Amino acid sequence: MRPETSPVDIVREGYARFAHRNAAAVLALLSPDVEITQTSDVPWGGRFRGHAGALEFFARLDRYTDATPDPIITVPAGRDVAVVGRLRGKVRATGRALDLVVVHLWSIRGGEVVRFAAYADAPAVRETFELP
């Protein structure tokens, strides 16, 4: 995307591209040095860096879920954007419905996503995935 594209527009485009499962298009929005963090309370959690790390993160998420984030509230904060939404779909191992509250924090610099941090409702994850 062009640097003059607003951070909110870039984030919205990121969700749209992910919903279409277009990995190449999602990567095009990410800085080559992007940092992705996902709370370790979910099976796909961890820290991931760069495009290779982003692909690993998406592969882990896909391994455990067939789900798509649904942004509900978008809060612009300069070059950062906070999103509150839901992750909806199903658990791959059991077919059980998945509907989790999520918070995503995005940092945009030079028209690219440089940081993406994701948080999920940990008690709901444990219950849905039948974790201890």
JOJORA-V273799 format. One record per residue. N is the residue number from 1. RES is the residue in one small letter. PHI is phi in degrees with one decimal (999 if undefined). Layout:
n->N res->RES phi->PHI
n->N res->RES phi->PHI
This chain:
n->1 res->m phi->999
n->2 res->r phi->-75.3
n->3 res->p phi->-55.8
n->4 res->e phi->-79.6
n->5 res->t phi->-67.3
n->6 res->s phi->-68.1
n->7 res->p phi->-55.1
n->8 res->v phi->-63.4
n->9 res->d phi->-63.6
n->10 res->i phi->-64.4
n->11 res->v phi->-62.8
n->12 res->r phi->-59.9
n->13 res->e phi->-64.6
n->14 res->g phi->-59.7
n->15 res->y phi->-64.0
n->16 res->a phi->-62.8
n->17 res->r phi->-67.3
n->18 res->f phi->-64.9
n->19 res->a phi->-59.3
n->20 res->h phi->-88.6
n->21 res->r phi->55.0
n->22 res->n phi->-99.6
n->23 res->a phi->-59.9
n->24 res->a phi->-62.3
n->25 res->a phi->-68.8
n->26 res->v phi->-65.2
n->27 res->l phi->-58.4
n->28 res->a phi->-63.4
n->29 res->l phi->-86.6
n->30 res->l phi->-97.6
n->31 res->s phi->-60.8
n->32 res->p phi->-58.7
n->33 res->d phi->-105.9
n->34 res->v phi->-51.9
n->35 res->e phi->-115.7
n->36 res->i phi->-117.4
n->37 res->t phi->-127.5
n->38 res->q phi->-130.0
n->39 res->t phi->-46.3
n->40 res->s phi->-74.6
n->41 res->d phi->-77.6
n->42 res->v phi->-116.6
n->43 res->p phi->-59.9
n->44 res->w phi->-98.0
n->45 res->g phi->-73.9
n->46 res->g phi->144.7
n->47 res->r phi->-114.2
n->48 res->f phi->-137.0
n->49 res->r phi->-129.5
n->50 res->g phi->75.6
n->51 res->h phi->-64.6
n->52 res->a phi->-63.4
n->53 res->g phi->-64.6
n->54 res->a phi->-61.6
n->55 res->l phi->-63.2
n->56 res->e phi->-63.8
n->57 res->f phi->-59.1
n->58 res->f phi->-63.0
n->59 res->a phi->-65.5
n->60 res->r phi->-63.2
n->61 res->l phi->-57.9
n->62 res->d phi->-67.4
n->63 res->r phi->-63.3
n->64 res->y phi->-97.4
n->65 res->t phi->-135.1
n->66 res->d phi->-117.9
n->67 res->a phi->-143.6
n->68 res->t phi->-132.5
n->69 res->p phi->-71.2
n->70 res->d phi->-119.0
n->71 res->p phi->-66.8
n->72 res->i phi->-112.0
n->73 res->i phi->-122.3
n->74 res->t phi->-115.0
n->75 res->v phi->-118.0
n->76 res->p phi->-74.7
n->77 res->a phi->-142.2
n->78 res->g phi->69.3
n->79 res->r phi->-87.8
n->80 res->d phi->-111.4
n->81 res->v phi->-140.2
n->82 res->a phi->-105.8
n->83 res->v phi->-131.1
n->84 res->v phi->-108.7
n->85 res->g phi->-159.6
n->86 res->r phi->-133.3
n->87 res->l phi->-103.5
n->88 res->r phi->-120.0
n->89 res->g phi->160.8
n->90 res->k phi->-146.0
n->91 res->v phi->-82.4
n->92 res->r phi->-62.6
n->93 res->a phi->-66.0
n->94 res->t phi->-119.3
n->95 res->g phi->77.3
n->96 res->r phi->-65.7
n->97 res->a phi->-62.5
n->98 res->l phi->-122.7
n->99 res->d phi->-151.7
n->100 res->l phi->-114.7
n->101 res->v phi->-75.1
n->102 res->v phi->-132.1
n->103 res->v phi->-126.3
n->104 res->h phi->-119.7
n->105 res->l phi->-115.4
n->106 res->w phi->-113.8
n->107 res->s phi->-122.1
n->108 res->i phi->-116.8
n->109 res->r phi->-137.8
n->110 res->g phi->58.2
n->111 res->g phi->79.5
n->112 res->e phi->-128.0
n->113 res->v phi->-77.8
n->114 res->v phi->-103.3
n->115 res->r phi->-151.7
n->116 res->f phi->-136.9
n->117 res->a phi->-117.7
n->118 res->a phi->-122.0
n->119 res->y phi->-131.4
n->120 res->a phi->-125.9
n->121 res->d phi->-66.0
n->122 res->a phi->-59.1
n->123 res->p phi->-60.7
n->124 res->a phi->-67.6
n->125 res->v phi->-63.3
n->126 res->r phi->-58.3
n->127 res->e phi->-67.7
n->128 res->t phi->-64.3
n->129 res->f phi->-93.5
n->130 res->e phi->55.6
n->131 res->l phi->-95.2
n->132 res->p phi->-67.1
